[in-house]
Amino acid sequence: MDALLTKIEDQLNALRPVKQISGSEALLQCLVAEGVDVLFGYPGGAIMPVYDALYSYADKLNHILVRHEQGAIHAAQGYARATGKVGVAIATSGPGAANLVTGLGDAAIDSTPVVCITGQVGEHLLGTDAFQEMDVINTTLPVTKWNVQITEAGSIAEQVAKAFYIARSGRPGPVLIDITKNAQFEMIDDFEYKPCAQVRTYSPKPTLDHSQIQEAAALINQAKRPYVLAGQGILLGNASEELKQFIEKTGIPVASTLLGLSCIPTSHPLYVGYLGMHGNYGPNVLTNECDVLIAVGMRFDDRVTGNVSKYAKQARIIHIDIDKAELNKIVKAEVPIHADAKDALSALVPLVKKNSHSEWINLFHEAARKEHEKVVQFAFHPLGKELLMGEVVNELTEQTKGEAILVTDVGQHQMVASRYFKFKNPRTNITSGGAGTMGFALPAAMGAKLGEKNKEVIAVIGDGGFQMTVQELGTIMQYNIPVKIVLLNNNFLGMVRQWQQLFFDKRYSFTEMKNPNFVALTEAYNIPAKKITERHELRNAVREMLAHQGPYLLEVVVEKEENVFPMVPTGAGVAEILLEPSQRL
């Protein structure tokens, strides 16, 4: 009897209509299942079926129409960096996909989790040089953590799940999914989405080697001048609290890389400053005086080490990183620890002794006093008539109390903002680090604001970088994204000009810029804007900008030939950092 009932049920099921959906709708259901709430894109022929499906998903997916595909991926980066979630960008084939490459490279070197979805010509046209066909897989292979081409709808769910898993796990990074047009149209039966939990041959979470942790703890406990260098791995691993516990127990001073800024409050008594070419004086010089160097979630970038042959030769080095490839790549470590920053620091805290290193920390304080006397006091209280970038950034800090998310572009303003903004909370510093991508800030600020709607987002941008993605003002206008834009205008490509002045006998070769009326340009997009040129206008102008409920641009005309100091010249070691122009190697 049971067998008969089963047979009848099977026959009835066979007669029931099978629910079919297109590959495009399957893709969107995957995004919804992954918790995607906003995506940034630009339509075109090869991705049109996905956009047709999006028409019915307006209540589930907030699509932001950017003005250029580079804007889409930078916005996705800003969203990811602010929220810790995966950012999503969509583009069509050919030039649409090619316009993502800069952002992919930026995301790859800065470990930013983004998933890019590109349309592709139909499978039968692959390799025929069809209209807007491009081999996006081989083009993006060097700048993605993983990429894949999908040619049939049935594999969409599996590959999308894998893409999100790879993008967010281990050392995060960009992933690209290229979907042929036929796969977008193709119908599939009984769609089901299963998130990915593992990929064969891919082990994103290293197993902690406790013998290495014990070895590191022994070095730290006997150190007289230990020093922590904190990188973005602290933020990516949500290890800010563990870092605080570690330094507060050991009394070890900590400095931050550019991308590590905000991993610990700037006001913390053990925070001694910012590393790198234009970083703080003490953190650079004293790198060559520590006896144990503990590098956590940083990769010894050349902007941090300067001439690596002169870098920390006296120190015994502990290097903690989730990416094994970074260990012993540039600086050889006595104790290389392949681990997640959170896991490693959590394991270290019980093993290290309660300590203080007051005499050692006083050396940092003395260096800070010297830097204040030579540099900082004049940056905040200039002797000349022209406004300086430092006093603008200081005013932003004072009026936001360090609570805002600061998004910077690339150049002098980036270095000044990184030096002088006082970060209070994690994930509030968003900038382009390893790639140094001009044009990053405006779209990244849009993404950050859409990801963190309740936080103030301020984009500090130079006149050069602003004009590289200025068209995204149209996106800000269309969606009324309430970002605040501080445009520091010196009518120069300032960083290049500084190097030309100091090292190329003031031959200002193609760095002076004739700029448009930025206020009129911004107002053409129906965004309020104001320009100031005088110091007495600054405080009220910043207050007015922050009080405005929607987007706003404040143009501040700053000194044309201001230089950023300290600086480590090319070829110099970190201890050879220049405090002022009169110094020479």
ChimeraX attribute file (.defattr): number of C-alpha atoms within 10 A of each C-alpha:
attribute: neighborCount
match mode: 1-to-1
recipient: residues
	/A:1	6
	/A:2	7
	/A:3	8
	/A:4	9
	/A:5	10
	/A:6	11
	/A:7	12
	/A:8	12
	/A:9	12
	/A:10	11
	/A:11	11
	/A:12	10
	/A:13	11
	/A:14	10
	/A:15	9
	/A:16	8
	/A:17	7
	/A:18	11
	/A:19	10
	/A:20	14
	/A:21	16
	/A:22	20
	/A:23	28
	/A:24	27
	/A:25	24
	/A:26	25
	/A:27	23
	/A:28	20
	/A:29	20
	/A:30	23
	/A:31	22
	/A:32	15
	/A:33	13
	/A:34	17
	/A:35	13
	/A:36	18
	/A:37	16
	/A:38	20
	/A:39	24
	/A:40	23
	/A:41	28
	/A:42	21
	/A:43	21
	/A:44	18
	/A:45	16
	/A:46	25
	/A:47	26
	/A:48	19
	/A:49	21
	/A:50	25
	/A:51	20
	/A:52	13
	/A:53	18
	/A:54	19
	/A:55	11
	/A:56	11
	/A:57	16
	/A:58	10
	/A:59	9
	/A:60	16
	/A:61	19
	/A:62	15
	/A:63	20
	/A:64	21
	/A:65	21
	/A:66	24
	/A:67	18
	/A:68	19
	/A:69	27
	/A:70	27
	/A:71	33
	/A:72	32
	/A:73	36
	/A:74	33
	/A:75	34
	/A:76	36
	/A:77	39
	/A:78	31
	/A:79	31
	/A:80	24
	/A:81	28
	/A:82	26
	/A:83	18
	/A:84	19
	/A:85	20
	/A:86	24
	/A:87	32
	/A:88	29
	/A:89	28
	/A:90	28
	/A:91	31
	/A:92	27
	/A:93	28
	/A:94	21
	/A:95	14
	/A:96	24
	/A:97	28
	/A:98	19
	/A:99	19
	/A:100	24
	/A:101	20
	/A:102	19
	/A:103	25
	/A:104	29
	/A:105	20
	/A:106	25
	/A:107	28
	/A:108	23
	/A:109	17
	/A:110	23
	/A:111	23
	/A:112	28
	/A:113	30
	/A:114	35
	/A:115	30
	/A:116	26
	/A:117	24
	/A:118	28
	/A:119	31
	/A:120	32
	/A:121	28
	/A:122	18
	/A:123	15
	/A:124	11
	/A:125	13
	/A:126	14
	/A:127	11
	/A:128	9
	/A:129	11
	/A:130	12
	/A:131	12
	/A:132	16
	/A:133	21
	/A:134	20
	/A:135	17
	/A:136	23
	/A:137	17
	/A:138	10
	/A:139	13
	/A:140	21
	/A:141	15
	/A:142	14
	/A:143	22
	/A:144	24
	/A:145	22
	/A:146	19
	/A:147	23
	/A:148	17
	/A:149	19
	/A:150	21
	/A:151	21
	/A:152	19
	/A:153	24
	/A:154	18
	/A:155	14
	/A:156	24
	/A:157	23
	/A:158	15
	/A:159	19
	/A:160	26
	/A:161	19
	/A:162	20
	/A:163	23
	/A:164	24
	/A:165	22
	/A:166	28
	/A:167	25
	/A:168	24
	/A:169	17
	/A:170	20
	/A:171	24
	/A:172	25
	/A:173	26
	/A:174	33
	/A:175	31
	/A:176	31
	/A:177	23
	/A:178	24
	/A:179	30
	/A:180	25
	/A:181	27
	/A:182	21
	/A:183	25
	/A:184	28
	/A:185	19
	/A:186	16
	/A:187	19
	/A:188	18
	/A:189	11
	/A:190	8
	/A:191	18
	/A:192	10
	/A:193	17
	/A:194	13
	/A:195	15
	/A:196	16
	/A:197	10
	/A:198	13
	/A:199	11
	/A:200	5
	/A:201	6
	/A:202	9
	/A:203	12
	/A:204	19
	/A:205	15
	/A:206	16
	/A:207	11
	/A:208	15
	/A:209	12
	/A:210	13
	/A:211	10
	/A:212	16
	/A:213	22
	/A:214	15
	/A:215	13
	/A:216	24
	/A:217	20
	/A:218	14
	/A:219	22
	/A:220	25
	/A:221	16
	/A:222	13
	/A:223	17
	/A:224	16
	/A:225	20
	/A:226	27
	/A:227	28
	/A:228	24
	/A:229	22
	/A:230	29
	/A:231	26
	/A:232	25
	/A:233	27
	/A:234	28
	/A:235	23
	/A:236	26
	/A:237	19
	/A:238	18
	/A:239	24
	/A:240	23
	/A:241	15
	/A:242	20
	/A:243	24
	/A:244	19
	/A:245	16
	/A:246	22
	/A:247	22
	/A:248	18
	/A:249	16
	/A:250	19
	/A:251	20
	/A:252	24
	/A:253	25
	/A:254	25
	/A:255	27
	/A:256	28
	/A:257	26
	/A:258	28
	/A:259	24
	/A:260	26
	/A:261	32
	/A:262	29
	/A:263	29
	/A:264	26
	/A:265	18
	/A:266	22
	/A:267	13
	/A:268	13
	/A:269	12
	/A:270	19
	/A:271	21
	/A:272	23
	/A:273	24
	/A:274	29
	/A:275	28
	/A:276	24
	/A:277	25
	/A:278	26
	/A:279	28
	/A:280	26
	/A:281	32
	/A:282	25
	/A:283	27
	/A:284	30
	/A:285	19
	/A:286	18
	/A:287	25
	/A:288	18
	/A:289	18
	/A:290	21
	/A:291	21
	/A:292	25
	/A:293	25
	/A:294	24
	/A:295	23
	/A:296	28
	/A:297	29
	/A:298	25
	/A:299	24
	/A:300	21
	/A:301	15
	/A:302	14
	/A:303	19
	/A:304	24
	/A:305	25
	/A:306	24
	/A:307	18
	/A:308	18
	/A:309	12
	/A:310	16
	/A:311	19
	/A:312	23
	/A:313	15
	/A:314	14
	/A:315	20
	/A:316	19
	/A:317	24
	/A:318	25
	/A:319	27
	/A:320	29
	/A:321	25
	/A:322	23
	/A:323	21
	/A:324	15
	/A:325	10
	/A:326	18
	/A:327	22
	/A:328	15
	/A:329	11
	/A:330	13
	/A:331	19
	/A:332	13
	/A:333	19
	/A:334	16
	/A:335	19
	/A:336	20
	/A:337	26
	/A:338	22
	/A:339	24
	/A:340	28
	/A:341	28
	/A:342	22
	/A:343	16
	/A:344	24
	/A:345	24
	/A:346	17
	/A:347	18
	/A:348	20
	/A:349	20
	/A:350	12
	/A:351	15
	/A:352	20
	/A:353	17
	/A:354	14
	/A:355	13
	/A:356	16
	/A:357	15
	/A:358	12
	/A:359	11
	/A:360	18
	/A:361	22
	/A:362	11
	/A:363	14
	/A:364	23
	/A:365	14
	/A:366	12
	/A:367	19
	/A:368	19
	/A:369	15
	/A:370	15
	/A:371	19
	/A:372	16
	/A:373	11
	/A:374	15
	/A:375	17
	/A:376	20
	/A:377	14
	/A:378	15
	/A:379	23
	/A:380	19
	/A:381	12
	/A:382	15
	/A:383	10
	/A:384	9
	/A:385	11
	/A:386	15
	/A:387	26
	/A:388	26
	/A:389	27
	/A:390	25
	/A:391	22
	/A:392	25
	/A:393	23
	/A:394	19
	/A:395	18
	/A:396	26
	/A:397	19
	/A:398	13
	/A:399	14
	/A:400	16
	/A:401	13
	/A:402	21
	/A:403	18
	/A:404	21
	/A:405	26
	/A:406	28
	/A:407	28
	/A:408	31
	/A:409	30
	/A:410	24
	/A:411	20
	/A:412	24
	/A:413	24
	/A:414	24
	/A:415	23
	/A:416	24
	/A:417	25
	/A:418	25
	/A:419	22
	/A:420	24
	/A:421	24
	/A:422	23
	/A:423	24
	/A:424	21
	/A:425	18
	/A:426	21
	/A:427	24
	/A:428	24
	/A:429	24
	/A:430	28
	/A:431	27
	/A:432	27
	/A:433	19
	/A:434	18
	/A:435	15
	/A:436	15
	/A:437	20
	/A:438	20
	/A:439	24
	/A:440	32
	/A:441	32
	/A:442	33
	/A:443	31
	/A:444	30
	/A:445	35
	/A:446	34
	/A:447	33
	/A:448	30
	/A:449	24
	/A:450	27
	/A:451	23
	/A:452	15
	/A:453	13
	/A:454	8
	/A:455	16
	/A:456	18
	/A:457	26
	/A:458	27
	/A:459	25
	/A:460	26
	/A:461	29
	/A:462	29
	/A:463	25
	/A:464	25
	/A:465	21
	/A:466	24
	/A:467	17
	/A:468	15
	/A:469	19
	/A:470	17
	/A:471	18
	/A:472	24
	/A:473	24
	/A:474	18
	/A:475	19
	/A:476	25
	/A:477	17
	/A:478	14
	/A:479	12
	/A:480	16
	/A:481	20
	/A:482	22
	/A:483	26
	/A:484	26
	/A:485	24
	/A:486	24
	/A:487	23
	/A:488	25
	/A:489	26
	/A:490	22
	/A:491	19
	/A:492	21
	/A:493	21
	/A:494	25
	/A:495	20
	/A:496	16
	/A:497	24
	/A:498	20
	/A:499	17
	/A:500	16
	/A:501	15
	/A:502	14
	/A:503	12
	/A:504	12
	/A:505	9
	/A:506	12
	/A:507	13
	/A:508	16
	/A:509	10
	/A:510	10
	/A:511	17
	/A:512	16
	/A:513	14
	/A:514	9
	/A:515	13
	/A:516	10
	/A:517	9
	/A:518	20
	/A:519	16
	/A:520	14
	/A:521	14
	/A:522	21
	/A:523	15
	/A:524	13
	/A:525	16
	/A:526	17
	/A:527	20
	/A:528	17
	/A:529	19
	/A:530	18
	/A:531	18
	/A:532	15
	/A:533	16
	/A:534	13
	/A:535	16
	/A:536	10
	/A:537	12
	/A:538	20
	/A:539	14
	/A:540	10
	/A:541	17
	/A:542	18
	/A:543	14
	/A:544	13
	/A:545	20
	/A:546	20
	/A:547	10
	/A:548	12
	/A:549	12
	/A:550	16
	/A:551	20
	/A:552	26
	/A:553	22
	/A:554	24
	/A:555	22
	/A:556	25
	/A:557	20
	/A:558	23
	/A:559	18
	/A:560	17
	/A:561	15
	/A:562	18
	/A:563	21
	/A:564	24
	/A:565	24
	/A:566	22
	/A:567	22
	/A:568	25
	/A:569	20
	/A:570	13
	/A:571	12
	/A:572	20
	/A:573	22
	/A:574	31
	/A:575	22
	/A:576	20
	/A:577	26
	/A:578	20
	/A:579	20
	/A:580	15
	/A:581	12
	/A:582	6
	/A:583	9
	/A:584	11
	/A:585	7
